[in-house]
């Protein structure tokens, strides 16, 4: 009985010591074996591990990608338009030994505080070197990459790898919204005025060119019309000359008829002249029947002979 009384507690103690000497590392973890605060072993692969009970202890760290949200900060870009920036970072513990030496027993909470300080300083430095338009435009991706690369160098001293940095929002402070909107409106109005001025200048240039083209076309058309008119007058004169040369008597007759038509239209002045005037020469019908005699009228024998080709009097 006495032996049983001592053996059972010994077995229990040995079992407890055996179990406390074994530890399990998950595939999502890394572990450090510490002895009196000093690192004795590093376990980076999943599986079973052994340690000295009561003397050594195991500290485990998450090997997955972790997230750190940055509190909103106010930055001042090059154009003095202040912005409130909200960002977050993705990181992982790359070197557990360096991480333990850097943060000690503070662990992840202390490391995240230091990461926040690093990212805040990098955000102010990078975003303060560009204009607000670059922060709000498609250049934002390049700026996030620049922030990540600059923060990564400082985070390596902590045994931490910065995987990514993202800007959640970039807003104007409430007290600056009205002034910023007024400034943006003034800039857009100035750009609109410049565009209108350039458009008016282009319109004046096009209009002047069109006016010049119209003058040139009209001048050329008038020149061609004068040439054509002169050629037509020359042909007309030539035709008249040929007609006059072919039958001068008929030409005189034609000119007299033209004079009759021009002078005897409605609305013309009244003509008072002698009946035996040369103007009415072709009104006499040569060889026609003798009209009835009237008191005071001349006989056909007494009528003056018509000239061969009288010139048509002016109307």
ABEGO torsion letter per residue (X at the ends): XAAAAAAAAAAAAAAAAAAAABBBBBAABBBBBBBGGBBABBBABBEBBBBBBGABBBBBBBABBBBBBBBBBBBBBAAGBBBBBBBBBBBBBABAAAAAAAAEAAEAAAAAAAAAAAAAAAAAAAAAABBAAAAABAAAAAAAAAAAAAAAAAAAAAGBBBABBBBABBBBBAAAAAAAAAAAAAAAAAAAAAAAAAAAAAAAAAAAAAAAAAAAAAAAAAAAAAAAAAAAAAAAAAAAAAAAAABAAAAAAAAAAAAAAAAABBGBBBBBBBAABAAAAAABBBGBBBBBBBBGBBBAAABBBBBABBBBBBX
